[in-house]
Amino acid sequence: MESEDALSNRVVALEMKVQDQSTEITLLKSQLSQVLDRFKAAGDGLMNRTLNNNRLKSASTFKSRRSIQPLPSKFEPESLPSIHKSAEFKKPPRPSSASVRRSSISSNGGSNVNMRRSSSNMSLNNVGNKSQHRKSISGIPPKGGPTYNAADGTVKMHLKGRPVVLYKPTELEYDVTDPSILPEKKLELEWVYGYRGRDCRQNIHVLSNGEVAYYTAAVVVLYNPDNSTQRHYNGHNDDVKSLTIHPDQTIAASGQQAGLEHDQKEFKGSTLPTQPRVPKILIWNLETLQTLHTITGFDRAVISVGFSTANGGQHLVAVDESNDHVLSVWNWAKEHKIAEQKSSKDPVLACQFNPYDDGQIVSCGKGHVAFWTFRNGELVRKIGLFEKNDKPKYIQCVAFDPDGNLLTGDSNGNIQVWSNASRKIKHVIKKVHEGFIYGICYLAEGGFLSTGKDGFVKKYGQNLRPITEKQITNQMCRAIAYSSAEGRVYIGTGRNQIMMGSIEDVEPFSTIVDGHYGELWGLATHPTNSCFLTGAYDHQLIYRNAQTHQVEWIKTFDNEIQSADFHPDGKLIAVAMKTGKWLVMDFESHEILTENVDGKEQHDVIKFSPDGKYLAVGSHDNNIYVYKVDEMKFTRHGKCTGHSSYVTHLDWSSDSDAFLTNSGDYEVLAWKAEDCKQITATSSLRDVEWSTQTCTLGFNVIGIWPEGADGTDVNSAGRSKDSSLLATGDDFGKVNLYNYPAIQPQSQKHSFRAHCSHVTSVQFLVGDANVISTGGNDCSVMQWKLV
């Protein structure tokens, strides 16, 4: 039985609901009356025409009904007290998993094929472009977009059919049909933090000018380790999966995988050209970074590419990720396919021209090595013969010695030397590594280097005998490259690091690229300097200097990190985990000052109040836990209960008296910091100044939502410190820049691509010279500068 107080509260809630519905009905009646008056006036002018009075009355009544916005099937959450929130509401999937991500090659060489969600929602708000930009007769904007009610100063928008009511500031003169203005400033990619090593092989190349080429997300990075500079090729619009360098060292070819299917809504209001996300190879100039040629005609992804060498690099070989793993040969300069042939139903992991014979190609993968003859525009495939030798589960990498013999590395840690003529194994070097061999690099002076799962780099001589070895890490090593000019070895690890060093001395390898290797959500910018924190599901909290682009420190925790924030004075760091645990650590000493557990679900947002006296923790269990901060002591102050889905974003008011929250079911609720009670009269906050703008639902960010948005299209937002610009990260891998506030529906924006996954967080650094963005599944951090 419900208590008397509970019943009383329910009655109050129902009374408020009826009162608000009555108000809305009255308003609709008024609008209906205006429409009827307009049609009556029009009808008087048409009296002497062919239509009689009865037909005119019927037509006007029908049209007027079409102009009326129907009552919502659910009552507005803003008008309900917290006690009335339904505990029965089913949680929608969180934004990171709303999209089913695409295929990736697992570390054991297998293929784990998952297609990213299609965003084709053509039936949602399917209104023509012309009607979107003109008023109806009654002054009500076209059906499907946000509507403005001048009587109470509210804008109503719908996300996935659910109404969201937002309140206009009192003194603002507003017309929902006014055009928006494109920002004068743009973003330019300045630095890329990260490397894709967890599921790729042999994707590091040393150029003749000393630069190291590698890729992450949708960007190929050219990094000079001597002067710490980066250049970026960003011609791709989805994940880069393969990379090769032309023999003359002036041209590169990079292959990408297919993107999501989309209905163009990601480009609404954007300056970014619409380009289909098809699997393709881009041929580009290493000096100018200009795209020279585009080759298409692949399925799913281009997983391996290689130029011919013997004929001066006239041809290009590629393998895609179709069911048959088709191998094709191209005249890349003419973008002409010369030949193609099905390779194998099993995964194919690498392909390469014999550098001494442009008529021979080798590919390898699960349980096979294939020798291809390329003559007169035809491809002929013959399988290598293991005969009495053990057949490994995977052949991971290939290389050629100066005599043209093939070397392969397998999953048992062995290296085979093959005869190209007979396709038979001439010699086996056993147990070179413990477990998988992922890379073989032949040396100009003879011999080769190899690396693998055991974290060792080993050097063998021309006689195939071991010379030296060094364990450089306890991680899996998936790529190797060698610079003969400096005697440097470059290693790419399965934890998305690149390490550099010499195998000839005792000095340890240094890490020149340090990235996350788990899904990345946490981002916090320092309040007083150009540094920032990132935290991911790899348990790592990484503090970087945006000016030097160096890692200052890394701290590893026992749990996956979901979110983080700095205290306003920069002396404390709050870190929230995926397990319901959160902690506060000292910035200088890294000492843990307090640890707490609130609920059993992840905390999607954790944020200090501007005065530093409160800490709010927004959880996946629908609650916000508020703590008082007093001389580094954290005391539970209260729990805010009222959301019917998980809390996604939180912003404090500038005076620290209140905070605003968004949830996974598109609620916008406000709370008093003093007593943790919900502010049911949300309209009273229309003139409140907010310290930050990370909430993606609010009057000041109406314009960031594309037409037909399903509520997960925009993951994050960040306002510049001077409140003139707004950056957002969306589910299509784009970082967008708007003027702030973005209050016109589908406001104009500049869009920029570097990520290939959902952009989980965006924030401006102090001084507003840079924007930092994080990619969820691409595990990369992008640093943008305003230009």
C-alpha positions in Angstrom: 0.0 0.0 0.0 1.2 3.5 -0.8 1.6 5.9 2.1 -0.6 8.9 2.5 2.3 11.2 1.5 3.0 9.2 -1.6 -0.6 9.3 -2.6 -0.7 13.1 -2.0 2.3 13.6 -4.1 0.8 11.6 -7.0 -2.4 13.7 -6.8 -0.3 16.9 -7.0 1.6 15.5 -10.0 -1.6 14.6 -11.8 -3.1 18.0 -11.0 0.0 19.7 -12.5 -0.3 17.5 -15.5 -4.0 18.4 -16.1 -3.3 22.1 -15.5 -0.5 22.2 -18.1 -2.5 20.2 -20.6 -5.4 22.6 -20.2 -3.0 25.5 -20.8 -1.7 23.9 -24.0 -5.3 23.2 -25.2 -6.3 26.8 -24.6 -3.2 27.9 -26.7 -4.1 25.5 -29.5 -7.7 26.7 -29.5 -6.4 30.3 -29.9 -4.2 29.2 -32.8 -7.1 27.4 -34.4 -9.3 30.4 -34.1 -6.6 32.5 -35.9 -6.4 30.0 -38.7 -10.2 29.9 -39.1 -10.3 33.7 -39.2 -7.8 33.7 -42.0 -9.7 31.2 -44.0 -12.9 32.9 -43.4 -11.4 36.1 -44.8 -10.1 34.2 -47.8 -13.5 32.6 -48.2 -15.4 35.9 -48.4 -13.2 36.9 -51.4 -14.0 33.6 -53.2 -17.7 33.7 -52.6 -18.6 34.6 -56.2 -16.4 31.9 -57.6 -17.2 28.3 -58.3 -16.9 27.0 -54.7 -20.1 27.1 -52.7 -20.1 28.0 -49.0 -20.4 24.5 -47.7 -17.4 23.2 -49.6 -15.3 26.2 -48.6 -16.1 25.7 -45.0 -15.2 22.0 -45.2 -11.9 22.8 -47.0 -10.9 25.4 -44.5 -11.7 23.2 -41.6 -9.5 20.4 -43.1 -6.6 22.7 -43.7 -6.7 24.2 -40.3 -6.5 20.8 -38.7 -3.3 20.1 -40.6 -1.7 23.3 -39.2 -2.2 22.3 -35.6 0.5 20.5 -33.7 -1.1 17.5 -31.9 -0.9 17.0 -28.2 2.1 14.8 -27.3 1.2 11.3 -26.3 3.4 11.8 -23.2 3.4 14.7 -20.9 6.4 17.1 -20.9 9.0 15.9 -18.3 9.8 19.5 -17.4 6.4 19.9 -15.8 6.5 16.8 -13.6 8.0 16.6 -10.1 10.6 13.9 -9.6 8.2 11.6 -7.8 6.1 11.2 -11.0 9.0 9.8 -13.1 8.3 6.3 -14.3 10.6 3.6 -13.0 9.2 1.5 -15.8 11.0 3.4 -18.6 13.3 1.1 -20.6 16.8 2.5 -20.9 17.8 3.2 -24.5 21.3 2.0 -25.4 24.1 4.4 -24.4 25.5 6.5 -27.3 28.7 4.6 -27.6 26.8 1.4 -28.5 23.9 2.9 -30.3 26.0 2.3 -33.4 27.1 -1.2 -34.1 30.7 -0.7 -35.2 32.3 -2.3 -38.2 34.6 -5.2 -38.9 38.1 -5.4 -37.5 40.8 -8.0 -37.7 41.4 -9.6 -34.4 44.8 -10.0 -32.9 45.0 -13.7 -33.8 44.4 -12.9 -37.4 40.7 -13.9 -37.5 38.0 -11.7 -38.9 35.3 -10.3 -36.6 32.8 -8.8 -39.0 30.3 -6.3 -37.6 28.7 -3.6 -39.7 28.2 -0.2 -38.2 24.6 0.9 -37.8 22.9 2.5 -40.7 21.6 6.0 -40.1 19.1 5.8 -42.9 16.0 7.3 -41.4 14.5 8.9 -44.4 11.0 8.5 -43.0 11.8 10.7 -40.0 10.8 14.4 -40.5 10.9 13.9 -44.3 10.1 17.5 -45.2 11.3 19.2 -48.4 14.2 21.7 -48.2 12.0 24.6 -49.4 9.4 24.1 -46.7 12.1 24.0 -44.1 13.0 27.6 -44.7 9.6 29.4 -45.0 6.8 30.1 -42.7 3.3 28.7 -43.0 0.3 30.9 -43.4 -0.4 30.8 -39.7 3.2 31.7 -38.8 3.9 28.2 -37.5 7.1 26.7 -38.9 6.7 23.6 -41.1 5.9 20.3 -39.6 8.9 18.3 -38.4 11.2 21.0 -37.1 11.3 22.9 -33.8 8.3 25.2 -33.2 8.4 28.4 -31.3 5.6 29.5 -28.9 5.8 33.2 -28.5 3.2 33.2 -25.7 5.4 31.5 -23.2 8.8 31.8 -24.9 9.3 28.1 -25.5 10.7 26.1 -28.3 9.6 22.6 -28.8 11.7 20.0 -30.7 11.3 16.3 -31.1 13.9 13.6 -30.8 12.8 10.2 -31.8 9.2 11.3 -31.4 9.7 12.5 -27.9 8.9 16.3 -27.3 11.6 18.4 -25.7 10.6 21.9 -24.5 13.3 24.5 -24.1 13.0 28.0 -22.7 14.2 31.2 -24.4 16.0 33.9 -22.4 13.6 36.7 -21.4 15.2 39.6 -23.3 16.1 37.7 -26.4 14.1 38.6 -29.6 13.7 35.3 -31.3 12.3 34.0 -34.6 12.8 30.3 -35.2 12.9 30.9 -39.0 15.7 33.4 -39.0 18.8 32.2 -40.8 22.0 31.3 -38.9 25.5 32.6 -39.6 28.5 30.5 -40.5 31.4 31.0 -38.1 34.3 33.1 -39.4 36.9 30.8 -37.8 37.6 27.3 -38.8 39.5 24.3 -37.3 42.8 22.9 -38.6 44.2 19.6 -37.5 47.4 20.5 -35.5 48.4 17.2 -33.8 47.3 13.6 -33.7 47.8 11.5 -30.6 47.5 7.8 -31.3 48.5 5.0 -33.6 46.5 2.0 -34.9 48.4 -1.0 -33.8 45.8 -3.2 -32.1 44.5 -4.8 -35.2 46.8 -3.9 -38.1 50.2 -5.2 -39.3 53.3 -3.6 -40.9 51.8 -0.2 -41.0 55.0 1.8 -40.1 57.2 3.1 -42.9 60.4 5.2 -42.7 60.7 7.8 -45.4 63.9 9.1 -47.0 63.6 12.5 -45.3 63.5 10.8 -41.9 59.8 11.0 -41.3 57.9 8.0 -40.0 54.6 7.3 -41.7 51.8 5.5 -39.9 48.0 5.9 -39.4 45.3 6.1 -36.9 41.5 6.8 -37.3 41.1 8.4 -40.8 44.5 10.2 -40.8 47.9 9.2 -42.1 50.5 10.9 -39.9 54.0 11.8 -41.1 56.0 12.3 -37.9 59.6 13.6 -37.7 61.1 12.3 -34.4 64.1 14.6 -34.6 62.3 17.9 -34.6 58.9 16.6 -33.2 56.8 17.8 -36.1 53.8 16.2 -37.7 52.2 16.5 -41.1 48.8 15.0 -41.9 47.2 13.4 -44.9 43.4 13.6 -44.2 41.9 12.7 -47.6 40.2 9.7 -46.1 36.6 9.8 -44.7 36.8 6.5 -42.8 39.2 4.1 -41.1 42.6 3.8 -42.8 43.5 0.1 -42.9 46.6 -0.2 -45.1 49.6 1.9 -46.2 52.5 1.5 -48.6 55.2 3.8 -50.0 56.2 4.0 -53.7 59.8 2.9 -54.5 60.8 6.5 -55.5 59.7 7.7 -52.0 57.5 10.5 -53.4 54.1 8.8 -53.5 52.0 6.8 -50.9 49.0 4.6 -51.3 46.6 4.2 -48.4 43.5 2.0 -48.3 40.3 2.5 -46.2 37.3 0.6 -45.1 33.7 1.2 -45.9 31.7 3.5 -43.7 28.2 3.6 -42.5 25.1 3.9 -44.7 23.7 7.3 -44.3 20.8 9.5 -45.5 22.9 12.7 -45.9 21.5 14.1 -42.6 25.1 14.2 -41.3 25.8 16.8 -43.9 22.8 19.1 -43.2 24.0 22.7 -42.7 27.6 21.5 -43.1 30.4 22.9 -45.2 32.0 19.4 -45.5 31.5 18.0 -49.0 29.3 14.9 -49.2 31.5 11.9 -50.1 30.4 8.3 -50.1 32.3 6.2 -47.6 33.3 3.4 -49.9 36.3 1.2 -49.5 39.0 2.8 -51.7 42.7 3.4 -52.2 44.0 7.0 -52.3 47.3 7.7 -54.1 48.8 10.9 -52.8 52.0 13.0 -52.9 54.2 12.7 -49.9 55.5 16.3 -50.2 52.3 18.3 -51.0 49.9 15.8 -49.4 47.6 16.3 -52.4 45.5 13.4 -53.6 46.6 12.3 -57.1 44.3 9.3 -57.8 41.3 7.5 -56.2 40.8 3.8 -56.9 37.5 2.2 -56.0 35.8 -1.2 -56.7 36.5 -3.0 -53.4 34.3 -4.7 -50.8 34.3 -3.8 -47.1 37.9 -2.7 -46.7 41.3 -2.6 -48.4 43.4 -4.5 -45.9 46.7 -4.7 -47.8 48.4 -2.7 -50.6 51.8 -2.8 -52.2 53.6 -1.2 -55.1 55.7 -3.2 -57.6 59.4 -2.4 -57.5 61.1 -4.1 -60.4 59.3 -2.0 -63.0 59.7 1.2 -61.2 56.4 1.0 -59.3 54.0 1.0 -62.2 51.6 -1.4 -60.6 49.7 -1.7 -57.4 48.4 -4.8 -55.7 45.6 -4.8 -53.2 43.5 -7.3 -51.2 40.0 -6.4 -50.0 38.0 -7.8 -47.1 35.2 -9.4 -49.2 34.2 -13.0 -48.5 36.6 -14.2 -51.2 39.3 -11.7 -50.3 39.8 -10.6 -53.9 43.3 -9.7 -55.0 43.6 -7.2 -57.7 46.4 -5.5 -59.7 46.1 -1.9 -60.9 47.8 0.5 -63.2 47.4 3.1 -60.5 48.4 6.1 -62.7 45.5 5.4 -65.0 43.2 4.1 -62.2 42.7 1.0 -64.3 42.2 -2.5 -63.0 44.4 -4.9 -65.0 43.4 -8.2 -63.3 41.6 -9.6 -60.3 41.2 -13.0 -58.8 39.5 -14.5 -55.7 42.1 -15.3 -53.2 40.6 -17.3 -50.3 37.6 -17.7 -48.1 39.9 -17.6 -45.1 41.4 -14.2 -44.0 44.2 -12.8 -46.1 46.5 -10.6 -44.0 49.2 -9.4 -46.4 50.2 -9.2 -50.1 53.4 -8.0 -51.7 55.1 -7.9 -55.1 58.4 -9.7 -55.4 60.8 -6.7 -55.5 63.0 -8.4 -58.1 60.2 -9.8 -60.3 57.1 -7.7 -61.0 55.4 -10.8 -62.4 55.3 -12.5 -59.0 53.1 -11.6 -56.0 52.8 -13.3 -52.7 49.9 -13.3 -50.3 49.5 -14.9 -46.9 46.8 -15.4 -44.2 45.0 -18.1 -42.3 46.8 -21.5 -43.0 48.2 -20.5 -46.4 50.8 -18.9 -48.5 49.8 -18.1 -52.1 52.2 -17.6 -55.0 50.7 -15.5 -57.8 51.9 -15.3 -61.3 51.0 -12.0 -63.0 51.5 -12.2 -66.8 49.7 -10.7 -69.8 47.0 -9.2 -67.6 46.1 -12.4 -65.9 46.6 -13.7 -62.4 47.3 -17.4 -61.6 47.3 -18.5 -58.0 49.2 -21.5 -56.6 49.4 -22.5 -53.0 52.7 -23.0 -51.2 53.5 -26.5 -50.1 54.3 -27.2 -46.5 54.9 -30.9 -47.2 56.4 -32.5 -44.1 56.7 -29.2 -42.2 54.1 -28.3 -39.6 51.3 -26.2 -41.1 50.7 -23.2 -38.9 47.3 -21.7 -38.2 48.4 -18.3 -39.5 51.1 -16.8 -41.7 51.2 -13.2 -40.6 54.0 -11.5 -42.6 56.2 -11.8 -45.6 59.6 -10.4 -46.8 62.1 -11.1 -49.6 65.8 -11.6 -49.3 68.3 -10.1 -51.9 68.1 -13.4 -53.8 64.4 -13.1 -54.2 63.6 -15.9 -51.7 60.5 -15.5 -49.6 60.5 -15.3 -45.8 57.3 -15.8 -43.9 56.5 -15.6 -40.2 53.9 -17.8 -38.6 51.7 -18.1 -35.5 54.1 -20.7 -34.0 57.0 -18.4 -33.8 58.8 -19.9 -36.8 60.2 -18.3 -40.0 60.1 -20.2 -43.2 62.4 -19.6 -46.2 60.7 -20.5 -49.5 61.8 -21.4 -53.0 59.7 -19.2 -55.4 60.2 -21.7 -58.2 59.0 -24.8 -56.4 56.7 -23.1 -53.9 58.4 -25.4 -51.3 60.0 -24.6 -48.0 63.8 -24.7 -48.2 64.5 -24.0 -44.6 62.7 -23.4 -41.3 64.1 -21.2 -38.5 62.3 -22.6 -35.5 61.2 -20.7 -32.4 62.5 -17.4 -33.4 59.8 -15.9 -31.2 57.4 -17.2 -28.6 54.1 -17.1 -30.4 53.0 -15.0 -33.3 55.6 -13.3 -35.6 54.0 -10.1 -36.8 56.9 -8.4 -38.7 60.0 -9.2 -40.7 62.2 -6.4 -42.0 65.1 -7.3 -44.4 68.2 -5.2 -44.0 70.1 -3.7 -46.9 73.4 -5.0 -45.5 72.0 -8.6 -45.4 70.1 -10.4 -42.7 66.7 -9.4 -41.2 65.0 -8.1 -38.1 61.8 -9.7 -36.7 59.4 -9.0 -33.9 56.3 -10.6 -32.5 54.0 -11.4 -29.7 56.8 -11.8 -27.1 57.9 -8.2 -27.3 61.4 -9.0 -28.6 63.3 -7.6 -31.6 65.7 -10.1 -33.0 68.5 -9.7 -35.6 69.6 -12.5 -37.9 72.5 -12.5 -40.3 72.7 -13.5 -44.0 73.4 -17.1 -42.9 70.1 -17.1 -41.1 71.9 -17.4 -37.7 70.9 -15.2 -34.8 73.2 -12.2 -34.1 71.5 -10.3 -31.2 68.1 -9.7 -29.6 66.5 -7.2 -27.2 63.2 -7.3 -25.3 61.8 -3.8 -25.7 58.4 -4.3 -24.1 56.1 -6.9 -22.5 53.5 -6.0 -25.0 52.7 -7.6 -28.4 54.7 -6.0 -31.2 52.7 -5.9 -34.5 54.9 -3.8 -36.9 58.6 -3.1 -37.5 60.5 -0.7 -39.6 64.2 0.1 -39.9 66.1 3.3 -40.8 69.5 2.4 -42.1 70.6 6.1 -42.0 70.2 6.4 -38.3 70.3 2.7 -37.4 66.9 3.1 -35.7 64.3 0.4 -35.3 60.7 1.5 -35.0 58.2 -0.9 -33.4 54.4 -0.6 -33.3 52.7 -2.3 -30.4 49.3 -3.9 -29.9 48.6 -1.2 -27.3 48.8 1.5 -29.9 52.3 2.8 -29.1 55.3 3.4 -31.4 58.7 2.8 -29.9 62.1 3.8 -31.2 65.6 2.6 -30.4 68.6 0.6 -31.4 69.0 -3.2 -31.1 72.8 -2.9 -31.0 73.1 -1.2 -27.6 71.7 -1.7 -24.1 69.7 1.6 -24.0 65.9 0.9 -23.7 63.6 1.9 -26.5 61.8 5.2 -26.1 58.1 5.7 -26.7 57.5 8.3 -29.4 53.8 7.8 -29.9 51.7 6.9 -26.9 48.0 6.3 -27.4 45.0 4.7 -25.7 44.0 1.2 -26.7 40.5 1.0 -25.2 37.3 2.9 -26.0 37.9 6.5 -25.2 35.4 8.7 -23.4 37.0 10.8 -20.7 38.4 14.3 -21.4 39.2 17.1 -19.1 41.1 20.3 -19.9 43.2 22.0 -17.3 41.7 25.3 -16.0 44.9 27.4 -16.1 47.3 25.9 -18.7 47.3 24.2 -22.1 47.2 20.7 -20.8 44.5 18.0 -20.8 43.6 14.6 -19.5 42.1 11.7 -21.3 40.8 8.5 -19.7 39.7 5.3 -21.5 38.6 1.7 -21.0 42.3 0.7 -21.1 42.4 1.9 -17.4 44.9 4.7 -18.4 44.7 8.3 -17.4 47.1 10.3 -19.6 48.1 13.9 -19.0 49.4 15.7 -22.1 50.9 19.1 -22.8 49.2 20.5 -25.9 52.1 22.9 -26.6 54.9 20.4 -26.5 52.6 17.5 -27.6 54.4 15.3 -25.0 53.0 13.0 -22.4 53.6 14.5 -18.9 52.5 11.4 -17.0 50.4 8.3 -17.2 48.5 6.7 -14.3 46.9 3.3 -14.5 43.9 2.3 -12.5 42.2 -1.0 -11.7 39.0 0.0 -13.5 37.9 1.3 -16.9 37.7 5.1 -16.9 34.5 6.8 -18.1 34.9 10.5 -17.3 37.2 13.0 -15.5 37.3 16.6 -14.4 39.7 19.2 -12.9 38.9 21.2 -9.7 38.7 24.9 -10.6 42.1 25.5 -9.0 43.6 22.6 -10.9 44.9 21.0 -7.8 42.5 18.0 -7.8 41.4 15.5 -10.4 38.1 13.6 -10.2 38.0 10.3 -12.1 34.8 8.3 -12.6 34.9 4.6 -13.6 32.7 2.2 -15.5 32.0 0.2 -12.4 30.3 2.8 -10.2 33.5 3.7 -8.5 34.9 7.3 -8.5 37.9 8.9 -6.9 39.7 12.1 -6.4 43.5 12.4 -6.7 46.1 15.1 -6.0 47.3 16.6 -9.2 51.0 17.0 -8.1 51.5 13.8 -6.1 48.9 11.6 -7.8 47.9 10.4 -4.3 44.4 9.1 -4.1 42.6 11.4 -1.6 39.2 9.6 -1.6 37.5 6.6 -3.2 33.8 6.1 -3.3 31.3 3.7 -4.9 27.8 5.0 -5.9 25.7 2.4 -7.5 27.0 -0.4 -9.7 26.9 1.3 -13.1 29.2 3.6 -14.9 29.4 7.4 -14.2 29.1 9.1 -17.6 29.9 12.6 -16.2 31.7 13.9 -13.1 32.1 17.6 -12.6 33.1 20.1 -9.9 31.0 23.3 -9.4 32.6 26.6 -10.4 33.3 27.6 -6.8 34.8 24.1 -6.1 32.5 23.4 -3.2 30.5 20.7 -4.8 31.2 17.6 -6.9 28.4 16.1 -9.0 28.5 12.5 -10.3 26.0 11.7 -13.1 25.4 8.0 -13.3 24.1 5.3 -15.6 21.7 4.4 -12.8 19.7 7.6 -13.6 20.9 9.4 -10.4 23.2 12.3 -9.7 25.3 12.0 -6.6 26.3 15.3 -5.0 29.2 15.7 -2.6 30.4 18.7 -0.6 34.1 19.6 -0.9 35.7 21.1 2.2 39.5 21.3 2.5 40.0 18.1 0.4 37.3 16.2 2.3 34.3 14.9 0.4 31.1 14.4 2.2 27.9 12.9 0.7 25.5 15.9 0.3 22.6 14.2 -1.4 21.2 12.2 -4.4 19.2 13.7 -7.2 16.5 11.3 -8.3 14.1 12.0 -11.2 15.6 11.0 -14.5 14.0 8.0 -16.2 17.2 7.1 -18.1 20.9 7.4 -17.6 22.5 10.8 -17.1 24.6 11.9 -20.1 25.7 15.5 -19.6 25.8 18.0 -16.7 26.5 21.8 -16.5 26.7 24.0 -13.4 25.4 27.5 -13.2 28.1 30.1 -12.9 27.0 30.9 -9.3 27.2 27.1 -8.4 23.6 27.3 -7.1 22.1 24.9 -9.6 23.0 22.4 -12.3 21.4 21.2 -15.5 21.4 17.6 -16.7 20.5 15.7 -19.9 19.6 12.0 -20.0 19.5 9.2 -22.5 15.8 9.6 -23.1 16.2 13.3 -23.9 15.1 14.8 -20.7 16.4 18.3 -19.6 16.1 18.6 -15.8 17.5 21.2 -13.3 18.5 20.7 -9.7 19.2 22.9 -6.7 22.7 22.3 -5.3 21.6 23.4 -1.8 19.1 20.5 -1.2 19.5 18.3 -4.4 15.8 18.8 -5.2 14.6 19.0 -8.8 13.6 22.5 -10.0 10.2 21.6 -11.5 9.6 25.2 -12.7 12.3 24.9 -15.4 11.1 28.1 -17.0 12.6 30.0 -13.9 16.0 29.1 -15.2 15.6 30.7 -18.7 18.0 33.6 -17.7 20.5 31.6 -15.7 24.1 31.9 -16.8 25.8 28.5 -17.2 29.5 28.0 -16.5 29.9 25.5 -19.3 27.9 24.2 -22.2 28.4 20.5 -22.4 24.7 19.6 -22.4 23.6 18.7 -25.9 20.0 19.6 -25.2 19.2 23.2 -24.3 17.9 26.3 -25.9 21.4 27.5 -26.7 22.2 24.4 -28.7 19.0 23.8 -30.6 20.9 24.2 -33.9 23.3 21.4 -33.4 20.7 18.7 -34.1 20.4 17.5 -37.8 17.0 16.9 -39.4 15.5 13.6 -38.3 17.9 13.2 -35.4 17.5 10.1 -33.3 18.9 11.5 -30.2 22.3 9.8 -30.4 23.6 11.8 -33.5 25.4 14.4 -31.3 27.5 12.9 -28.5 29.3 15.9 -27.1 29.5 19.7 -27.0 32.0 22.3 -25.7 31.7 26.1 -25.6 34.7 28.4 -26.0 35.8 30.2 -22.8 34.7 33.5 -24.4 31.3 32.0 -25.3 31.6 32.9 -29.0 32.0 29.4 -30.5 30.6 26.0 -29.9 32.3 22.7 -30.9 30.4 19.4 -31.1 31.3 15.8 -31.8 28.8 13.6 -33.6 28.2 9.9 -34.3 29.6 10.3 -37.9 33.2 10.9 -36.8 33.0 14.7 -37.4 34.0 17.7 -35.2 31.7 20.6 -35.9 32.1 24.3 -35.2 29.2 26.7 -34.7 28.7 30.3 -33.6 27.4 30.3 -30.1 24.6 30.3 -29.2 23.4 28.0 -31.9 19.7 28.7 -31.6 18.4 28.4 -35.1 17.3 24.9 -36.2 20.1 23.2 -38.1 22.5 26.1 -37.7 25.2 26.5 -40.2 28.5 24.9 -39.3 32.0 24.0 -40.4 32.6 20.3 -40.2 36.0 18.6 -40.0 36.9 15.0 -40.2 39.8 13.1 -38.7 38.1 10.6 -36.5 36.5 7.4 -37.9 34.4 6.6 -34.9 31.8 8.4 -32.7 33.4 11.6 -31.3 32.8 11.2 -27.6 34.0 14.5 -26.2 35.1 18.0 -27.4 36.5 20.8 -25.3 38.3 24.1 -25.8 41.7 24.6 -24.1 42.3 27.6 -22.0 42.8 30.6 -24.2 40.5 29.2 -26.9 43.3 28.7 -29.3 42.7 24.9 -29.5 40.0 22.3 -29.4 40.6 18.7 -28.2 38.4 15.9 -29.5 38.4 12.2 -28.6 37.2 9.3 -30.7 35.5 6.4 -29.1 36.5 3.2 -30.9 39.4 4.8 -32.8 41.0 5.5 -29.5 42.6 8.7 -30.9 42.9 12.2 -29.6 42.9 15.1 -32.1 44.2 18.6 -31.4 42.7 21.3 -33.6 43.8 24.9 -33.8 41.5 27.8 -34.7 42.4 29.6 -37.9 
